[in-house]
Amino acid sequence: MRIDLESLDAFDAHLASGGSLAGVFVQSVDLSGRSTALQSTEVKGAVFLGCALRPTDASQLARRGALIFPRLPDLPFDPYRPELYTPDELYDHLADGYPATTDAAIFAWQSAQLRPGGLAADLAAALHDHAITEALQQTLADVELSRVVGIMGGHAEHRGSGPYRASAELAHRLADQGHIVLSGGGPGAMEAANLGASFDGTDAELQAAIDDLATGAPWSVDITGWARSAQAVAHRYRCTRLSLGIPTWFYGHEPPNLFATRIAKFFTNALREDVLLRMCRGGLVYLPGAAGTVQEVFQAVTPNYYAAASDPVAPLVLVGSEYWTEVLPVWPLLHSLAAGRRMADAIRLVDSTDEAIEALSAGRRAAPPPAHG
């Protein structure tokens, strides 16, 4: 069984228990003060990812069979980070305006270094996205993936609008039922989903929180004010339940929302989309959106379409009959694709939150996933 040590305390405890470092992964830990311990334990096959090491220790570890991935200089992020982001981390220094935050600094680095990127920048981004993928898997390691439900939708929904409230209400009810709600991590319907899921209060309190949010400027006009109002609401109310956001710096003009209590933010949008959809074994709900939401519909449909008899088929629920049949006629194509396939019983077109929740339950009954991911 793989052993990962992601803090100095975990490193010390592992060695104190009599364990060696042979085959162990040590990630982003400052070991500059542990020369004696490193010299006195077996390290063959150990992997040190972005750890702070004295030069002599690094040389000796490599000679003794360890693999050293060095820290990369001049980056506004840790490419070996062992855990997901928090809103407070991405929005530190928000008091000085959004451009002063970590999120803005990383987007600025991406814009300057990755379009097009050199080898060092591409490697840093790839290592970061791999670390985020692993951190997300660890966050959900003790969760039945059949409990993870994704709510997808556009970024354009204004706080306080009917669709915004519907997204928040749906997520709140799902969280009350024991589900972990995951979104694309951005503003609009995605923010509403993370707000509702993280909100540990009554329905009336949730509506009051949305009313508070609706008084401010939208993110497209004033990102700083938009983020500050969310920060104030998150601190005023109990927005503490686990709620996952999976945004991307590829859409850097869309800031991550502050109601996802854990944020898996990626550089590579294709990887982000794959991870986002793959985690939602409990089903996916699609609220009205544009190109990004349509992409997510059909990216999720593909594995369901080709599913073998033993493969899980996640329920897919589209909310808004008029929107998905007339404005963007996704449903007719989806319905035609599903004809005669296992996925036919797992797709639904509905118009309300109640219908969406029932459709998720019906879809899971029609095509139950395995007990564990």
C-alpha positions in Angstrom: 0.0 0.0 0.0 1.4 3.4 -1.0 2.4 5.7 1.8 2.2 9.5 1.3 3.8 11.8 3.8 2.6 15.4 3.3 3.6 17.2 6.4 6.6 17.4 8.7 4.5 15.9 11.6 3.6 12.9 9.4 7.2 12.5 8.4 8.4 12.5 12.0 5.6 10.2 13.1 6.3 7.7 10.4 10.0 7.4 11.3 9.2 7.3 15.0 6.9 4.3 14.4 9.8 2.4 13.0 9.0 2.8 9.3 11.6 3.4 6.7 11.3 5.7 3.7 11.8 2.9 1.2 9.1 3.3 -1.5 7.5 6.2 0.4 6.3 9.4 -1.3 7.2 12.6 0.5 5.4 15.6 -0.9 6.2 19.3 -0.4 7.7 19.0 3.0 10.5 21.1 4.4 13.2 18.6 5.3 16.1 21.0 5.6 16.3 20.3 9.3 16.1 16.5 9.1 19.5 15.6 7.7 20.2 13.1 10.5 16.9 11.3 10.0 17.4 11.1 6.2 20.9 9.7 6.6 19.9 7.0 9.1 16.9 5.4 7.3 16.5 3.3 4.2 15.5 5.5 1.2 15.7 3.2 -1.8 12.7 3.8 -4.1 11.6 6.8 -2.1 10.2 9.8 -4.0 10.7 13.3 -2.8 8.3 15.7 -4.6 9.2 19.4 -4.2 10.7 19.0 -0.7 13.1 21.5 0.7 16.4 19.6 1.1 20.0 20.6 1.9 22.1 20.2 -1.3 24.3 17.5 0.4 21.2 15.6 1.5 19.6 15.7 -2.0 22.8 14.3 -3.5 23.1 11.6 -1.0 19.5 10.6 -1.3 19.8 10.3 -5.1 23.0 8.1 -4.7 21.2 5.9 -2.3 18.3 5.2 -4.7 15.8 7.9 -4.0 14.1 9.9 -6.8 14.2 13.7 -6.3 11.8 16.1 -8.0 13.2 19.5 -7.1 11.3 22.6 -6.3 10.7 24.8 -9.3 11.7 28.5 -8.9 9.7 31.7 -9.5 6.2 30.2 -9.4 3.2 31.7 -7.7 2.0 28.2 -6.8 3.3 24.9 -5.4 3.3 22.3 -8.2 3.5 19.6 -5.6 0.8 20.8 -3.3 -0.6 18.0 -1.2 -4.1 19.3 -0.7 -6.9 21.2 -2.4 -7.2 25.0 -2.3 -9.5 26.8 0.1 -11.3 30.1 -0.8 -9.3 31.9 1.9 -6.1 30.7 0.2 -7.0 31.7 -3.3 -8.5 35.0 -2.1 -5.8 36.0 0.3 -5.0 39.8 0.2 -8.5 40.4 -1.2 -8.6 43.5 1.0 -6.1 45.0 -1.5 -8.4 44.1 -4.4 -8.7 41.0 -6.5 -5.5 41.6 -8.6 -3.5 41.2 -5.4 -4.9 37.7 -4.7 -3.2 34.3 -5.3 -5.8 33.4 -7.8 -5.1 36.5 -9.9 -1.3 36.0 -9.6 -1.6 32.4 -10.9 -3.8 33.5 -13.8 -1.3 36.2 -14.7 1.5 33.6 -14.6 -0.5 31.3 -16.9 -1.3 34.1 -19.3 2.4 35.0 -19.6 4.0 31.6 -19.5 1.6 29.0 -21.0 0.3 30.7 -24.1 2.5 29.3 -25.7 4.6 27.7 -22.9 8.1 26.6 -22.6 9.1 23.2 -21.2 9.6 24.5 -17.6 6.2 26.2 -17.5 4.4 23.2 -19.1 6.1 20.9 -16.6 5.1 23.0 -13.7 1.5 23.1 -14.8 1.4 19.4 -15.5 2.8 18.6 -12.1 0.4 20.9 -10.4 -2.6 19.4 -12.1 -1.5 15.9 -11.2 -1.1 16.9 -7.6 -4.6 18.5 -7.6 -6.1 15.3 -9.1 -4.5 13.2 -6.3 -5.6 15.7 -3.7 -9.2 15.5 -4.9 -9.1 11.7 -4.8 -7.8 11.8 -1.3 -10.5 14.3 -0.3 -13.1 11.8 -1.5 -11.3 8.7 -0.4 -13.7 7.9 2.3 -16.8 8.9 0.4 -19.0 6.6 -1.6 -18.8 8.1 -5.1 -22.5 7.2 -5.5 -23.1 10.1 -3.0 -21.3 12.6 -5.3 -23.7 14.7 -7.4 -22.6 17.3 -9.9 -24.6 20.5 -10.6 -23.6 22.1 -13.9 -24.8 25.4 -15.3 -23.8 28.7 -16.8 -21.8 31.5 -15.2 -24.2 34.2 -16.3 -27.0 33.7 -13.8 -27.3 36.7 -11.5 -27.4 36.4 -7.8 -31.0 36.4 -6.6 -32.5 35.4 -9.9 -35.0 32.5 -10.1 -32.4 30.1 -11.7 -29.8 31.1 -9.1 -32.2 30.3 -6.3 -33.3 27.0 -7.9 -29.6 25.9 -8.1 -29.0 26.8 -4.5 -32.2 25.1 -3.3 -31.4 21.9 -5.2 -27.9 21.7 -3.8 -29.1 22.4 -0.3 -31.7 19.6 -0.5 -29.1 17.2 -1.9 -26.6 18.0 0.9 -29.4 17.6 3.5 -29.9 14.1 2.0 -26.2 13.3 2.6 -24.8 14.0 -0.9 -21.6 15.7 -1.7 -22.3 18.4 -4.3 -19.7 19.3 -6.9 -19.8 22.1 -9.4 -17.6 23.7 -12.0 -16.5 26.1 -9.3 -17.2 29.4 -11.1 -19.8 32.1 -10.6 -23.5 32.0 -11.6 -25.3 28.7 -11.2 -22.1 27.1 -10.1 -21.7 29.5 -7.2 -25.3 29.0 -6.3 -24.8 25.2 -6.2 -21.8 25.5 -3.9 -23.6 28.0 -1.7 -26.6 25.7 -1.2 -24.4 22.7 -0.6 -22.1 24.3 2.0 -25.0 26.1 3.7 -25.7 24.5 7.1 -28.9 26.3 7.9 -32.6 26.5 7.2 -34.2 27.1 3.8 -35.3 30.6 5.1 -31.7 31.4 6.1 -30.5 30.3 2.7 -32.9 32.7 1.0 -31.8 35.5 3.3 -28.1 34.8 2.4 -29.0 35.0 -1.3 -30.8 38.3 -0.7 -27.7 39.6 0.9 -25.6 38.6 -2.1 -28.0 40.0 -4.6 -27.4 43.6 -3.4 -23.9 43.7 -4.8 -22.4 44.2 -8.3 -22.0 41.1 -10.5 -18.6 39.5 -11.0 -18.5 40.7 -14.6 -18.6 44.3 -13.4 -16.6 44.2 -10.1 -14.8 41.0 -9.2 -13.4 42.5 -6.0 -16.8 43.6 -4.7 -18.4 40.4 -5.8 -15.8 38.3 -3.9 -15.9 40.5 -0.8 -19.7 40.2 -0.6 -19.4 36.4 -0.9 -16.7 36.4 1.8 -19.0 38.4 4.1 -21.9 36.0 3.6 -19.8 32.9 4.1 -18.6 34.3 7.4 -22.0 35.6 8.5 -23.8 32.3 7.9 -22.7 28.7 8.4 -21.2 27.8 5.0 -19.2 24.9 6.4 -20.4 21.7 4.8 -18.1 20.0 2.3 -18.8 21.4 -1.1 -16.4 20.9 -4.0 -15.6 23.4 -6.9 -13.5 22.3 -9.9 -12.7 25.5 -11.9 -9.9 26.2 -14.3 -7.5 29.1 -15.0 -8.1 28.4 -18.7 -11.3 30.4 -18.1 -9.3 32.9 -16.1 -11.8 35.7 -16.6 -14.3 33.7 -14.5 -13.2 33.9 -10.8 -13.7 30.8 -8.6 -16.6 31.2 -6.2 -16.0 31.4 -2.5 -18.7 28.9 -1.4 -16.9 25.8 -2.5 -15.2 24.8 0.8 -12.6 22.9 -1.2 -11.4 23.9 -4.6 -9.6 21.7 -7.2 -8.4 24.3 -9.7 -6.7 23.2 -12.8 -4.6 24.7 -15.6 -5.7 22.2 -18.2 -9.4 22.4 -18.9 -9.7 19.0 -20.7 -8.3 17.3 -17.6 -10.5 19.4 -15.3 -13.6 18.4 -17.3 -12.7 14.7 -17.2 -12.0 14.7 -13.5 -15.1 16.8 -12.7 -17.5 14.5 -14.6 -15.9 11.2 -13.6 -16.3 11.9 -9.9 -20.1 12.3 -10.1 -21.2 8.7 -9.8 -24.4 9.9 -8.1 -25.5 11.7 -11.2 -25.3 15.1 -13.0 -27.9 17.8 -13.1 -27.6 20.3 -16.0 -29.1 23.8 -15.5 -29.4 26.2 -18.5 -25.9 27.2 -19.7 -24.0 27.8 -22.9 -21.1 26.1 -24.7 -19.3 24.9 -21.6 -22.4 23.3 -20.2 -23.3 21.7 -23.5 -19.7 20.3 -23.7 -20.1 18.8 -20.3 -23.4 17.1 -21.2 -21.9 15.2 -24.2 -18.6 14.6 -22.5 -20.6 12.8 -19.7 -22.8 11.1 -22.3 -20.0 9.4 -24.1 -19.0 6.8 -21.4 -22.7 6.2 -20.7 -23.3 5.6 -24.4 -20.5 3.0 -24.6 -21.1 1.5 -21.2 -20.7 -2.3 -21.0 -23.1 -4.4 -19.0 -20.9 -4.2 -15.9 -20.1 -0.5 -16.2 -21.8 2.2 -14.0 -24.2 4.5 -15.8 -24.6 7.9 -14.0 -28.0 9.6 -14.1 -28.1 12.7 -16.3 -30.9 15.2 -15.6 -31.5 18.3 -17.7 -33.6 21.0 -16.0 -35.7 23.3 -18.2 -37.8 21.6 -21.0 -38.1 24.8 -23.1 -34.5 25.6 -22.8 -33.1 22.2 -23.7 -35.6 21.5 -26.5 -36.0 24.9 -28.1 -33.3 27.4 -27.0 -30.4 24.9 -27.2 -32.0 21.6 -28.5 -29.7 19.3 -26.7 -32.5 17.0 -25.4 -33.7 15.7 -28.8 -30.1 14.6 -29.7 -29.5 13.1 -26.3 -32.8 11.2 -26.4 -32.0 9.9 -29.9 -28.5 8.8 -28.8 -30.0 7.0 -25.8 -32.5 4.9 -27.8 -31.9 1.2 -27.3 -28.9 1.8 -24.9 -28.5 1.2 -21.2 -28.4 4.9 -20.6 -32.0 5.4 -21.9 -33.4 4.8 -18.4 -30.9 7.1 -16.8 -31.6 10.4 -18.6 -34.4 12.7 -17.7 -35.8 16.1 -18.8 -37.5 18.0 -16.0 -38.7 21.4 -15.0 -38.4 21.7 -11.2 -36.1 20.9 -8.3 -38.5 18.3 -7.0 -38.5 16.5 -10.4 -34.7 16.7 -10.6 -34.2 15.0 -7.2 -36.7 12.3 -8.1 -35.1 11.8 -11.5 -31.7 11.3 -9.9 -33.1 8.7 -7.6 -35.0 7.0 -10.5 -31.8 7.0 -12.6 -29.8 5.4 -9.9 -32.4 2.7 -9.5 -32.4 2.0 -13.2 -28.7 1.7 -13.5 -27.1 1.4 -10.0 -23.4 2.1 -9.8 -20.9 -0.1 -8.0 -20.7 0.4 -4.2 -17.2 2.0 -4.4 -15.4 4.2 -6.9 
